[in-house]
Amino acid sequence: MNAPFATDGITVGADGIKRYDGLATNLVDALEGTVDRAPDEVVLVEAGGERVTYSELLTRAGRVAGGLRDRGVGHGDRVAVRMANGNDWVLAFWGTLLAGSVVVPVNTRFTDEEAAYVVDDSGAVLTLVDGAPLPDGEPLSADDARHDAGADDLAAIFYTSGTTGFPKGAMTTHANFLSNVETCIRCLGTDRTRHHTTLISVPLFHVTGCNSQLLLMTVLGGTSVIMPAFDVGQFLRLIESERITYLITVPAIYWLALNHPDFAGVDTSSVEVIAYGGAPISPDLVHQIRDAFPSARVGNGFGLTETSSVATFLPHEDAAEHADSVGYPAPVVDVRIAEPDADSGVGELEIRGPNVVAGYWNKPHQTADTFVHGWLRTGDMGRIDDGGRVHVVDRKKDMINRGGENVYSVEVENALVRHPDVAEVAVIAVPDEVMGEKVGAVIVPRGAELDVEAVLASAGELLADFKVPQYVVVRHEALPRNPGGKLLKPALRSETVWGEPLR
């Protein structure tokens, strides 16, 4: 079966990569185009706060750009944005681009130590933080940024956790961003002639919130309603009061919304599109979503920071029957399985397309290992069924996906084992109905007793809160290993009986 997405206006380059024709040269060009079309349309609504039109956005972002220039920030310099969701985050993003500089979104749940690594590794010359006024100066025009911002120039560096415990900066170009926007338009079946409104309930420092919601709406001339912090009651109220047409978030938020006592009284008739991704989803929850939003097309998206968000999409027609699939490759994306198993067809999932980032900032060896001859080695194990749908079946690197937040076991293990009472530890995923997966740790203590809370408190000084295990089993026998000493996590998963979560 062929993917049910529009494939017109696509060309194939000499490198074999498919690309959309007619896209803007860069993000600033795209923004200015929307401002010219719809200057008085509302682009941003901060929940409980101000509303901003497109013309106001361009003017205010221009003032941020002028302020950055006044502080000595130049073309190509990196500007770290360590701010919570809100209109100021968006102004910082666009102001940095208007200054011809590179945005470095920082995960606000990172500890100071983790955030400092991102800032230092990126070489950011300035960090914008909550509570401090944004840079302000004589406005820079769009032309000041556009003249040297080519499609393949660097626009942002999104950091994604690494198996070594050190985040890696995915170098995202203007072309990467704009290709993802066009992919979203086609995969979601968007009517370009109508006004759309999305509710951003996920962090803007992640590619889903920024690339597939904020920038999608900006290119279309739509409205982004931004939640500074997630609250399920407010989430439901905003769907009705702002007449939300596009909901794109992680499965856990849909589960919370559907199980909220106020849900039955919410008018959901405005919702035309519901997309989810970033975490495993049960078929039962898919059916519940479809029943609860009868006017909406429902679909499952899959992607990585390294693919600028969407790489595959499962459309409404397949959402329930094939809920275990992440769908078909996007129109300009090629997917293949490297060294598939002869019986199961499972191998490492590799992806190629104009959405694949330019590599990892300041990490040439990891770039060479991951980006090979135009193909991204995802580290995910998958297969492609007879209908052309992609299935992700395991994680080659033992990643835990907690409600859309990536947690790598080695990083957590390294933090836990630093406690003097811990002899050895293994971190594995614990299935969870709401979050998809949660973090579990099997700890072998050095002595007969172990203060688990003290161990977790120690780890919490090094890790963001979502990485600290919620399930802990204390084991007084050695962890299972092969003759070479390698930890056998499959055996550990089958042996471990998890109790109640600690928090």
Residue, then its C-alpha position, 0 to 999 in steps of 0.5 A: m500500500n502506498a502512503p496516502f499523502a500528496t506527493d506533487g511538487i517533489t524533486v529528487g536531487a543528485d544525492g538521491i534525496k527528495r525535496y519539496d519545491g517552492l519552499a521559502t529560503n529560510l525561516v525569516d523569509a517564511l515569517e515575513g511572507t506570513v506577515d505580508r499576508a495576514p499582519d493583523e491575524v493573531v499568531l500567539v496566545e499565551a494562556g492567561g496572558e497576552r495575544v500577539t498579532y503577526s505584525e507585532l511579532l515581527t516588530r517585537a522580535g526585531r527589537v530583540a534582534g537589535g538588543l542582541r546586536d547591541r550586546g555584541v551577538g553576531h551572525g552565526d553566534r549561538v544564543a541559548v534560550r533557557m526559558a519556560n513556554g510562553n510568548d517570550w520564548v517565541l520572541a527569543f527564538w525569532g529575535t535570535l534568527l532575525a539577528g542572524s544567530v543560532v537558537v539553542p533551546v535548553n531543556t528547562r527540566f535540566t539541572d544547572e549542571e546539565a544546562a551548563y553542559v549545553v551552554d558550554d558545548s554549543g559555545a553560546v555567547l548569551t543565555l536568555v532566562d526567565g525573569a530577566p528582560l529580553p534584549d531590547g534595541e533598535p529593531l532589525s528588519a528581516d532583510d538584516a538576517r535574510h541576506d546571509a541565511g541560506a537554506d542549508d545554513l544552521a538555524a538552531i541546535f536542539y540537544t538530545s540525550g546521549t548514551t554516554g550521559f552527554p547530550k548531543g546537539a542536533m544541527t538543524t538547518h532552515a531547510n530542515f525546519l521548513s521541510n518538516v512544516e511542509t511534511c506536517i501540512r501534507c501528512l495532517g491533510t491541512d487545508r491551507t486556505r483556512h485558519h487553524t489554531t493549535l494548543i501547545s501543551v508540550p515544551l517548546f524546547h522539544v521539536t514537536g512543540c517548536n517544529s510541528q506546532l509553532l512553526l507549522m502555524t506560523v507558516l500557515g498564518g494560524t494561531s498558537v495557544i501556548m500553555p506555560a505549564f501543563d494543567v489538564g483542567q486548563f487544557l480542556r478549557l482552552i480547547e473550547s474557549e480558543r476553538i482549537t482545531y489542531l491538537i498535537t501532543v503525547p499520549a499521556i496528555y490525551w489519557l489525562a484529558l479523557n479521564h478528567p471529570d470535566f471532559a464530558g462537558v467540554d465542546t470538542s467540535s472545533v477539533e479537526v486533527i488529533a496527532y500523537g507521538g513521542a511515546p508508545i500508545s495502546p490501541d485501546l487509547v486510540h479508540q477512546i480518542r476517536d470516540a471522544f473527538p468524533s469530528a477529528r482525524v486521528g493519526n500517529g507521528f514518529g520522528l526524532t530530534e535528528t529528523s526535525s520532528v516527523a519522519t513517518f505518519l499513520p493516518h486516520e484510516d489506519a489509526a485504530e487497526h494498525a495502532d502498533s505502527v508509526g505509519y508510512p514514510a513522509p512524502v520526502v522521507d526514505v526509510r530502510i531496515a539495515e541488516p534485517d533478520a531473516d525471520s522477523g524482518v527486524g533491523e536498525l531503522e535508517i532514515r534519509g530526507p531533507n528533514v535529517v539534520a546536518g549532524y551533531w555540533n562539535k562531535p565529529h566522531q558521533t556524527a560520522d557513526t550516526f550519519v552515514h552516506g546520507w542515511l541517519r542510523t536511528g538506533d531504533m529497531g524496526r520492521i516494515d510490513d507488507g503494507g509499507r507501514v513502519h513498526v518500531v519494535d525495540r530500542k537498540k540503545d536501551m532508551i526509556n521513553r517517559g511520556g515523550e521525554n527521552v531517558y537513557s539508562v546509562e546516564v541514570e545508572n552512572a548517577l545512581v552508582r555514584h552513591p557509596d552504598v550502591a554496588e551495581v545497578a541496571v536501569i530499564a523501562v517499566p510499562d505505564e498506562v499513562m506515560g508509556e514508560k517510566v524509569g525503573a532501577v534494579i540496585v544491588p547494595r554494598g551491604a545488607e541495608l540500603d536507604v533508597e530515598a538517599v540514593l535517589a536524592s543523590a541522583g537527583e542532584l545530577l539528573a533532571d527530575f523525570k530521569v530519577p527512577q520512580y520504581v526501585v527493586v533492591r536485589h541482593e544477588a548479582l545482576p545477570r551477565n554473559p560470560g564477557g561481563k555484559l549486562l543481560k537486560p532482557a533477562l533482568r526484565s523478565e526476572t524483575v517484579w516491580g512494586e508500587p511507584l515511589r512517587 
